[in-house]
Amino acid sequence: MNLPTITRAFGDRSELGLAKNQKFSVLLHVLVELIDSGMLPKDSDLPPTRTMSQALGLSRATVAKAYEHLLFLGKAQSLQGSRVWVAPIHYPSGESQSAPLMAKEPNLSDLGRAFLAQSPKVRSTESSVHPLQPGVPPLDLFPVNQWRSLTNDYWRNVRLSGLTYSSTAGQQVLKQTLAQLLFSERGIRCEPDQIAVVSGSVQSLFLVGSLLLNPGDSVALENPTFPNVHRIFSGLRAHKIELKSELGEPLGAARLAHVATSEAYPVGPALGLERRGELADQLAAQGGYLIENDYEHSVGQPSSNSLLAHHDYRSNIIYLSTFNRVLHPSIRIGFMVLPHELVRPMHALMGQSHRFVSTSAQTVLHEFIQAGHWQQHTKHLQRAISSRKAALHEAVRLHFPSDWVLQSAHGAQHACLISPGGTSIPDRLRARFNQQGIHPHFLEDHYWTGSPQYGLVLGTGSVHESQMNHWVSVLSEQLPPKTATKLDYKK
C-alpha cells in the first residue's frame, strides 16, 4: 500500500532532475515528510529495499541507507534481519510536567483579558501531522520544486533594496499581479493601491476591527461562522449581532458585517447576492462596511460571488482572501481589497503594527503566479479535493452508522459530520483526538449564540484518498459507541 505513495512523492520531488549525490537526501526527505504527514500510517510496512530500489530506479544501498537514517531518527522500527515499519508518532500532551514555582495572574489590559478569554481550550499539537484538520490544503500537491527554484532565483539576484524595509501594505509588483488575478479569475476590478498584503485572514480581521470598531460597537456575524471570526470581535469587545439570511431583515446599528462569499463556513450556502447587496446598502447608510471573506479563493466555483464583481458596485465592501488555505499554511500571505477612503488609514495602522510581510515571499509569490504555477496548482487542487471528498464519503459510509450525516460544501475543502439526534460529542475527546494524531474541529465551536448543531468539521485536503479510510476509522474508534438496546430477559 505504501509503495505507490512513496513512488509518487519521490517522482514529484525529482521531476527537475537530480544529481547523483542528491538521490539519498531527497529519498530520506520524502520518507520523513510522508511519515510526519500521516501519508504513511504508523505500524505500516515500508517496502523491501529491493522492491523500493526497482520502483525508484535507485541502488539498494541508497534505499538501505535511507532506512538506517529513519531508524536513527526514530521514524521507523525494525527487528534485525526483518521488516522495517513506520514507528508510532508520540504526540505531546500539551501539559507542563511541572507547575511553575510562582504562578500569579498577570496584570493585563482590558484588551489582553478579552483576548485571553477567547483562547481555545485545546490547541492543535505542533506536530506536522494534520489528518482531517480543516484549513489544511493538500500539502502533497504543492509544487515544492518550482517554489524552491523561484526562491533560489530571488536570492541569487537579490539587490540591496530587497534587504531593507519594504512597503507597509505590500510589494507593488505583487499587488499589480493580484489585481490582474482578481479580474481574470473572480471578475473583480480594483486598483493595485487598494490591495493590502497581510499574513492571512485573521490578521485582516484584527486590522479591520481595530481600525473601525470602538468597544461596544456592533458587528453582524453569521451563526455559525469561523471560530476565529467571532473570537476576534469578542476580543475587540464588540457587540455581536446575529446576521439573518432573509431579505428585509433589519441589521441594527452595526458598524461592520462579515459574510463568506462562496460557502458559509462551516455549513453553506452563502448569503445570496441580493441579501448581501441589501446589507451593504444598510451599512453604507450608517457609515459601516461589509466584509466579504473569500477564504479559499472559491475553490471549485466557476466565478466569483463577490459584490465587487457585479455592476451594482458598492463602495463600502472590504474583500478578504488568503493563500494559506490553498497553497500551504506556512506561506502566511493573504490580502485585503479596501475602499479608497480606508487605504491611507489602514497603511498607518499596519505601519505601526506588523510593518510588512516577508519581501522574498511576496516576490516569489508574484513570480509563481506570473509563471502559471498558481493556475496549474489550482486545477490539481480542485481534482484532488473532489477525489478526497468522494473517499471521505465512502469511508464515513463504511465506519459510521447511517444516522451520522455527512454534509459537504461544494466550494470548500471541508465537510461536516453531523452527530445523530442532535447529541453532543463529549468534550474530553478533544485531547484524545490530539493524542491519536487527528485534528477535526468541533462544530459547536462555530456557534457563538443560540442552540448549536453538534458534530465535527473534517478537513478533506489534509488526507490523501488512499489514506482516508485509515484516518476515518481512527476517528470512528474514538467516538462513543452507539448504545445497544437492553434486552429484558424477564419477559
Stockholm file with secondary structure:
# STOCKHOLM 1.0

chainA/1-491         MNLPTITRAFGDRSELGLAKNQKFSVLLHVLVELIDSGMLPKDSDLPPTRTMSQALGLSRATVAKAYEHLLFLGKAQSLQGSRVWVAPIHYPSGESQSAPLMAKEPNLSDLGRAFLAQSPKVRSTESSVHPLQPGVPPLDLFPVNQWRSLTNDYWRNVRLSGLTYSSTAGQQVLKQTLAQLLFSERGIRCEPDQIAVVSGSVQSLFLVGSLLLNPGDSVALENPTFPNVHRIFSGLRAHKIELKSELGEPLGAARLAHVATSEAYPVGPALGLERRGELADQLAAQGGYLIENDYEHSVGQPSSNSLLAHHDYRSNIIYLSTFNRVLHPSIRIGFMVLPHELVRPMHALMGQSHRFVSTSAQTVLHEFIQAGHWQQHTKHLQRAISSRKAALHEAVRLHFPSDWVLQSAHGAQHACLISPGGTSIPDRLRARFNQQGIHPHFLEDHYWTGSPQYGLVLGTGSVHESQMNHWVSVLSEQLPPKTATKLDYKK
#=GR chainA/1-491 SS CHHHHHHHHHHHHTTTCCCGGGHHHHHHHHHHHHHHTTSSCTTCBCCCHHHHHHHHTCCHHHHHHHHHHHHHHTSEEECTTSCEEECCCCCCCSSCSSCCSSCCCCCCCHHHHHHHHTSCSSCCCSSSCCTTCTTCCCGGGSCHHHHHHHHHHHHHHCCGGGGSCCCTTCCHHHHHHHHHHIIIIICCCCCGGGEEEESCHHHHHHHHHHHHCCTTCEEEECSSCCHHHHHHHHHTTCEEEECCCSTTCCCCSEEEEEEESSSCSSSCCCCCHHHHHHHHHHHHHTTCEEEEEETTTTTTCSSCCCGGGSSSCCTTEEEEEESTTTTCGGGCCEEEECCHHHHHHHHHHHHTTTCCCCHHHHHHHHHHHHTTHHHHHHHHHHHHHHHHHHHHHHHHHHHSCTTSEEEECTTSSEEEEECGGGCCCCTTHHHHHHHHTCCCEEGGGGCCSSCCCCEEEEESTTSCHHHHHHHHHHHHHHSCCCCCCCCCTTC
#=GC SS_cons         CHHHHHHHHHHHHTTTCCCGGGHHHHHHHHHHHHHHTTSSCTTCBCCCHHHHHHHHTCCHHHHHHHHHHHHHHTSEEECTTSCEEECCCCCCCSSCSSCCSSCCCCCCCHHHHHHHHTSCSSCCCSSSCCTTCTTCCCGGGSCHHHHHHHHHHHHHHCCGGGGSCCCTTCCHHHHHHHHHHIIIIICCCCCGGGEEEESCHHHHHHHHHHHHCCTTCEEEECSSCCHHHHHHHHHTTCEEEECCCSTTCCCCSEEEEEEESSSCSSSCCCCCHHHHHHHHHHHHHTTCEEEEEETTTTTTCSSCCCGGGSSSCCTTEEEEEESTTTTCGGGCCEEEECCHHHHHHHHHHHHTTTCCCCHHHHHHHHHHHHTTHHHHHHHHHHHHHHHHHHHHHHHHHHHSCTTSEEEECTTSSEEEEECGGGCCCCTTHHHHHHHHTCCCEEGGGGCCSSCCCCEEEEESTTSCHHHHHHHHHHHHHHSCCCCCCCCCTTC
//
